[in-house]
Amino acid sequence: MATDELSSKLSRRLQIEEGAEEPVAVVVPGHQNGSEDKPSTANADSELGAKLIRRGELNEGQGEPCQPSMKVFNPYTEFKEFSRKQIKDMETMFKTYDAGKDNYIDLMELKLMMEKLGASQTHLGLKNMIKEVDEDLDNKLSFREFLLIFRKAAAGELSEDSGLSVLARLSEIDVSTEGVKGAKTFFEAKVQAINESNRFEAEIRQEQEAKKKQAEEQKQRRAAFKELQSAFK
């Protein structure tokens, strides 16, 4: 039987080579008409094709390249409802609990902060605190997002039992009297801040005068010390 089958195959091949008969395509499951290719290969080809098209458009000046945001955050101009002193106090507090010194307060650092303030939170509570002001969804607090906590607290946008409300109350940073001056809503506070546009410059002058006075006092102390020292020579 095996000999007859081999003989039949050889005879058929000879007929195909002489053109006496058309070859019959063998259908392999999963490869009919070449319509089914490996998904990974198809996806890779599609992604590569999209990148090549995008590069071609950029080379021809038809598209704008995506650049990372270079916007510089200035807390004094964006959070005008707070005084410079308040913002500096918030910055000091932020840096105190930024144990990793990476300019962020992550979940564990927030946990430590709340424990230090005497208001420990559950893991879910801490995640919800971050989520409430986490605008870039990176699951940690930047200094800007940290300031948002006090903005929301000053505007009365936090519920009394909110973890962020507790944080703002226990921080010993007064954002109700000096910053928004009792305004009922943040909108009213913002209008007040605009009307007091000269306050920012006045505070800077006060800081400069205080530093100048301190330097003068140090100079006088050094002069008095030298005079006293010369008296014993």
N, C-alpha and C positions, 0 to 999 in steps of 0.2 A: 504494500500500500504506500509506504513512504517513497519507494522508487517511482511508482506511477505518479504521485503528487509532484515530485521533483521534476520529472520529465514533462509534466503538464505546464509547470511554471516556466521552464526553460523555453518550451515551444511558444508560449504566450509572449514572452519577452522578445523572442525573435520576430514574431508577427508585428509587435508594436514598433520595433526598430525599423522594419521594412515598410511601415506605414499602412499595413493591412488592417490595423485595428487601433481605435482610439484608447488611450490609457484612461482608466477609471480612477477618479480621485478617492482616496481613502479618507473618510471623515473621522477625525479624532475628537472625542467628547471634550466640550469646553473650548474648541478652536474652530467652530463652524464659520466658514467664509471669512475668517480672520476678524470677526466682529467682536470677539471677546479677548481682550488683552489683559495683561496683568495690571490691576488697579494702581499699584505703586508706580509702575512705569508711566501710565497715562497721566497720573497726577504730577509726576516729576516733569514730564514733557510740557504739561499745561503751565506749571509754575515758571519753568525756564523760559517758555515762550512769552509769558506776560512780562517777565523781567527784561527780555531782549527788546520787546516793543516799547516798554517804558524808557529804556536807555536810548533807544532810537529817537523817541520824541524829545527827550532832553537834549540830545546832540543837535537836533534840528531846531531847538528853541521853541518847541510846541508845548512844553510843560514846565511847571515850576518845581524845582527840587524841594523836598520836605526838609526844613531846617528845625533843629530843636529850639524850644522857646528860650530866648535870652532875656526875658523880662526880669528886671531886678525888683525884688520886693522891698518896699520902704514902709515900715510900720507907722512912721510918723505922718506920712501923707495919706495912707490908706485908712488908718484908724484915727481920724481927726477928733472923734468924740472923746478920746482919752488924752490926758496930758502926757508930756514927756516923762515926768516922774512915774506915772502909772505904768507906762510901757516899759520903762527901765526896770521897775519892780517885777513886772511879769517876765521880762527877759531873764532877770536874776533867778527867779523861781524855776523857769524853764531849764536854764543851764544847770541848776542844782540837781534836778532829777534826770537830766540827760547823762546818765552814767556812762554810756558808750561814747559820748562826745562826738556823735555823728550828726548833730543838729536835728535829731528826731527823738520823740518819746515813744517807745514801742510798748507792747502790751505788758511786759514784765516791769518796765520802768514806771508805767502808769499804776500798776499794782502796788509797787513800793511807795509811790507818791501817796496813794489813797490810804495805805497803812500808816504812813508817817502823819497824815492829817487826822488819823483816828476814825476813818470811815472806810474800812475794808469793804471791797466789792467782790462778788462772785466772778468767775471767769466769764460768764455770759454778760454780766453787768458791765465789766470792763470793755468787752467787745462792743456792746451797745453804746458806751460812752464815746469810743473812737468813731464808730459808725456815724454818730450824730453830726460830727464836724469834719469827717474825712472826705474832703472834696475830690482828692485825686485817687481815692480807693486803694491806697497802698498799705492799709491796716496799721498805720502809725501816725503820730501827730507831728507836723512841722510847727515851727514857731508861729506862722500865720494862722494855722488851724487852732493852735493853742489860744491865740488872741480872740478867735471867733467864740470861744467858750465865754469869755468875759463880755464880748459884745452881745451875745444872746442873753446872758445873765442881766446885763444892764437894761436891755430892751424888754425884759420880762418874758422872753420866749422859751424859758426852761421851766418845766414843771417842778414843783417843790421837792418831789421825791426823786428827781433825776440825779444820776451820779454826777453829771456836770454841774448841776445847781449846787450840790453839796461841795464839790471842789471849789467853786467860785466863792461860796460863803466862808469856807474854812481857810482860804488862801491869805486872809488878812490884807487883801488888796481892795481898797474901797473904790468901786466903780459906779456908785450911785450918787454920791454928793459932788465930788470935784469933776468927774468925767461927764456925766449926762445931766447933772444939776437937777435931779428929780424929774426929768422929762418922762412922760407916760409911755412914749413909744420911741423906737430908735429913729423914726423919721423926724420927730420933733427934735431929738438930740442932734441929728445931723444938721438941721436948719440952724440950731444954736451954734454948732461948730463953725458953720460957714460965716455966720454973723460975727464970730469972734476970730476972724482970720489973722488978726494981729497978735493973738495970744502966743502962737508958735514962736514968732520972732522975739517976743518979750521974754519967753522962757529961756531962749538961747542966750539972750543978753544977761539974764539973771545968772545963768550957769557960768558965763564968762567972767562976770563981776565977782562971783563967789570964788572962782579959781584965782583971779587976780588978787583978791583980798587974802586968800590963803597963802599965796606966794609971797606977798608983802609981809605977812606975819612971820613966815619962816625966815625971811631975810632979816627982819628985826631981831628975831631970836638968835640967829647966828652972830649978828653984830654984838648983841648983849653978851653972848657967851665969850666972844673974842676979847671984849673989853674986860670981862671978869677974869679971863685967863691971863691977860697982860698985867693985871693988878697983882698977881701972885709971882710974877717973874722978878 
